[in-house]
Amino acid sequence: MTFETARTWLNELLSAINWPQNVIWVRNSRFLVLPAATARDDVPARLALFQPPANPNDDFAKREYQKARRRGLLVRLEALGKTENGVTYARIDPTREPGAGEVGVIGFTSGAKVMAASSPPLVTAVQSRLSWFLLKRSLKKWIRQRDRALRAA
C-alpha cells in the first residue's frame, strides 16, 4: 500500500468519526500521552506535544512511511488528538509485529493500519524545553509509582 492510499484511508476514518482532516504529523519523540487526572470515563486523557509543527508536513510522513515499508515493517497511521481549531495531530508508527487484537479484520491491510483514539485527548502544546523535560520526568515517575503499586497488589 502506498502512503497516498494509507493517507486517504486515514482521511476516511477521520471523516467517519468527525475529526478534522487537516492532519499535522508529529515525530514519535515529540508527544506524550498523559493519563487522565481521574479514573472517570468522562475525563479524557491529555496529549502533550513538544513544539508542534504548524504545517501538515506530509513529506516527512511519506518519507517515514516509505522507510518503514522498505525495511519490511508494518506501519500504523495513528491520529493522536484533535484541536478546536480544526487540526488533527497524527504520527507514523512503524512496528515489527501487530499488537494483540490487531490481526484480521481490524488489523493491518497491506502492511498499514489507520487508527484514532476512541475519545480524543485534550491537546496541549509545550514550547519550553525545560517544561518538556519536567513533564517527561514527571510522567516517568508516575509510571514507576503505578508499576510499583501494581506489583504490590
C-alpha positions as CSV (number, residue, x, y, z in Angstrom):
1,M,0.0,0.0,0.0
2,T,1.3,3.4,-0.9
3,F,1.5,6.3,1.6
4,E,-1.2,8.2,-0.5
5,T,-3.6,5.2,-0.2
6,A,-3.0,4.9,3.5
7,R,-3.4,8.7,3.9
8,T,-6.8,8.5,2.0
9,W,-7.8,5.7,4.3
10,L,-6.9,7.8,7.3
11,N,-8.9,10.7,6.0
12,E,-11.9,8.4,5.6
13,L,-11.6,7.3,9.2
14,L,-11.3,10.9,10.4
15,S,-14.4,11.9,8.4
16,A,-16.4,8.9,9.8
17,I,-15.6,9.9,13.4
18,N,-16.0,13.7,12.9
19,W,-12.3,14.6,13.4
20,P,-10.7,17.3,11.2
21,Q,-9.0,16.1,8.1
22,N,-6.3,18.8,8.3
23,V,-3.5,16.4,9.6
24,I,-0.3,17.6,11.1
25,W,2.3,14.9,11.5
26,V,4.4,14.8,14.7
27,R,7.6,12.9,15.4
28,N,7.3,10.0,17.8
29,S,9.7,11.6,20.2
30,R,7.7,14.8,20.4
31,F,4.5,13.7,22.1
32,L,3.4,12.2,25.4
33,V,0.0,10.7,26.2
34,L,-0.6,11.7,29.8
35,P,-3.1,9.8,32.0
36,A,-6.4,11.4,32.8
37,A,-6.4,13.3,36.1
38,T,-9.1,10.9,37.4
39,A,-10.3,7.4,36.7
40,R,-13.7,8.7,35.5
41,D,-14.7,7.9,31.9
42,D,-15.9,11.4,31.2
43,V,-12.4,12.9,31.8
44,P,-10.2,12.5,28.7
45,A,-6.5,11.7,28.7
46,R,-4.2,14.5,27.7
47,L,-1.8,14.8,24.8
48,A,1.3,16.9,25.2
49,L,3.1,18.0,22.0
50,F,6.6,19.5,22.1
51,Q,6.8,22.4,19.8
52,P,4.2,21.0,17.3
53,P,4.8,21.9,13.7
54,A,2.4,24.5,12.1
55,N,2.2,22.9,8.7
56,P,0.9,19.5,7.6
57,N,4.5,18.2,6.7
58,D,3.1,15.3,4.5
59,D,6.6,14.9,3.0
60,F,8.0,13.9,6.4
61,A,5.2,11.4,7.0
62,K,5.7,10.0,3.5
63,R,9.4,9.5,4.0
64,E,8.9,7.8,7.4
65,Y,6.2,5.6,5.9
66,Q,8.3,4.6,2.9
67,K,11.4,4.0,5.0
68,A,9.5,1.7,7.3
69,R,7.9,-0.3,4.4
70,R,11.3,-0.7,2.7
71,R,12.5,-2.2,5.9
72,G,9.6,-4.7,5.9
73,L,7.9,-3.1,8.9
74,L,4.2,-2.7,9.4
75,V,3.0,0.9,9.8
76,R,0.3,2.4,11.9
77,L,-1.0,5.8,10.9
78,E,-2.4,7.0,14.2
79,A,-4.5,10.1,14.8
80,L,-3.3,11.1,18.3
81,G,-5.7,14.0,19.1
82,K,-7.6,17.0,17.7
83,T,-7.9,20.6,18.5
84,E,-10.8,23.0,18.5
85,N,-9.3,25.0,15.6
86,G,-9.7,22.1,13.2
87,V,-6.3,20.2,13.3
88,T,-5.7,16.5,13.9
89,Y,-2.2,15.6,15.1
90,A,-1.0,12.2,13.9
91,R,2.1,10.0,13.8
92,I,3.6,7.3,11.7
93,D,4.3,4.3,14.0
94,P,6.5,1.5,12.4
95,T,6.3,-1.9,14.2
96,R,7.7,-5.3,13.6
97,E,4.6,-7.2,14.7
98,P,0.9,-6.4,15.2
99,G,-0.2,-6.0,18.8
100,A,-2.9,-8.1,20.5
101,G,-6.2,-7.6,18.7
102,E,-4.7,-6.1,15.5
103,V,-4.7,-9.2,13.3
104,G,-7.5,-9.8,10.9
105,V,-10.4,-7.5,10.1
106,I,-9.5,-4.8,12.5
107,G,-5.8,-5.3,11.8
108,F,-3.3,-4.4,9.2
109,T,-4.1,-4.3,5.5
110,S,-1.3,-4.4,3.0
111,G,1.2,-3.6,5.8
112,A,-0.7,-0.5,7.1
113,K,-3.3,0.3,9.7
114,V,-5.1,3.6,10.5
115,M,-6.4,4.3,14.0
116,A,-7.6,7.0,16.2
117,A,-8.4,7.4,19.9
118,S,-12.0,6.4,20.8
119,S,-12.3,9.6,22.9
120,P,-10.0,12.4,21.8
121,P,-7.5,13.5,24.4
122,L,-7.1,17.2,25.3
123,V,-4.1,18.6,23.3
124,T,-1.6,20.8,24.9
125,A,1.4,22.4,23.1
126,V,4.6,22.7,25.2
127,Q,7.0,25.3,23.8
128,S,9.7,25.4,26.5
129,R,12.5,22.7,26.6
130,L,12.5,23.0,30.4
131,S,8.8,22.4,30.7
132,W,9.1,19.4,28.3
133,F,11.9,17.9,30.4
134,L,9.9,18.3,33.6
135,L,6.8,16.9,32.0
136,K,8.7,13.8,30.8
137,R,10.4,13.4,34.2
138,S,7.0,13.6,36.0
139,L,5.4,11.1,33.7
140,K,8.3,8.6,34.2
141,K,8.0,9.0,37.9
142,W,4.2,8.4,37.7
143,I,4.7,5.3,35.6
144,R,7.3,3.9,38.1
145,Q,4.9,4.5,41.0
146,R,2.0,2.9,39.1
147,D,4.1,-0.1,38.2
148,R,5.3,-0.5,41.8
149,A,1.7,-0.3,43.1
150,L,0.5,-2.9,40.6
151,R,3.3,-5.3,41.5
152,A,2.3,-4.9,45.2
153,A,-1.3,-5.6,44.6
